[in-house]
């Protein structure tokens, strides 16, 4: 039985979905994580403790482990472990995006540089160190602009500024985020720099795909129907199939395919975010991983396959091209956190579940825990899932269900 | 379609009156009720009970006479419903038919006894709980049915982002090694109700 090494940060939303996919495929699993499993002593080969910062050291640990427990694939569920999955896969000659490509894609400044040099249409951008004087930087740039950490995901720390004053305030706020221990622990030296780029107007859209031997297979194009014009860029609703005209969707796929190829992302899942403004399509980022949070639950493929199963199939060299997304429309709402404080109560859950078309609801922050909204926040309040005949219907269902949910927070 | 007289399922007087009342409201003088097991999982058995027209009966359906109406079932549901009873319950919050089915008794409703359950419980106490206690967690055996172990996770394990890893990479492996006749492990924990998970998920 082939063995796959699944890499999860201890805070991953994705463990259950990947483990279920592996179970369905009948493959043996080792879980690598940045904490020691409580029962590790009793189940040799089942888990591996790995750090994601020291890639060389952890990669060597995996190579040693593979001598006793041969690995057929290494798959990282999220951002943090992707560089390690790439490095260890290279060392063991397993199917994965190359390390260099992963490094380019994870660092938003490197990605911009690389794509801009190759002639891809890019917004103006510059990288600055956080110890520079923000007012001086503001005097040299155009507005509106967007300030972004180089390597955080889900819009954490991304702020739009329309004036020099807003720019300085945004800078200070992001510096506060990047100085947090958990952030430094995750992205290391990338926490000392910022990407500043032109604000791109337009509607946001995402593309989920798997690149196989350099060929992109698009699994879904997902609309983000909420206007995301700042100052923060909270993701809420994702709906597929996209309602953009067919030609625009083809252009989206073409742009992502060319960008992935140019970055060298050749074998593995990708998740791209783009802006569409009239005829102009701009890539915001392309991550060498699959969609985050619990959002993958809306992507199901016939017959009865999950996104995670397709990803594992690809990494194990098993057929994965024949599975088509289930007909109909599906969507997810990442429930926004309305205020900072302590989560006291979430009511209306049963009423939300009763909205026809809603097929699931998960609250992922326990009552009594601290909640922090964007741009500082790093957790979702929860997820609402819907399925219906059309994307419009899915969007309406999600909004109707969300309107029934009331969140009570004791504000800090 | 086959007609039989001995129904494998019983309606209480109240449930029967409700069926006849609904049929009367629809102007149906010879009503038929389809009962279907829509989910046979013992974790969450579900049933669908609907008034149907003659055209909605299928060739393979089994049809049973009750007092005043017909009960229609597909063969699989008929097997699973043998000995079940249907009641009507009403409260301030909700009202509806309630099915009591001994064949699909919800997990945890049967007494925890027998040598297999004893061995599983012993393994949990000896190996699993001392381990998960390091993370403030504990695991309770809920039932062993058809060689499947049903467990509930509490404390730091309830709602923990890594609970599925602990289950599949730890508990399941230990149990299958120590009690080889076990064929599966099911977690019946309501993880969303956990208030002190050891790890909570983050972006």
Interface residues (C-beta under 8 A of the other chain):
Chain A: X8 X9 X10 X11 X12 X13 X15 X16 X19 X23 X29 X30 X31 X33 X35 X37 X38 X39 X40 X41 X42 X43 X46 X47 X153 X154 X156 X292 X293 X362 X363 X364 X365 X366 X367 X368 X369 X378 X379 X380
Chain B: X127 X128 X131 X132 X134 X135 X137 X159 X161 X162 X164 X165 X166 X168 X169 X170 X171 X173 X174 X192 X194 X195 X196 X197 X199 X200 X201 X202 X203
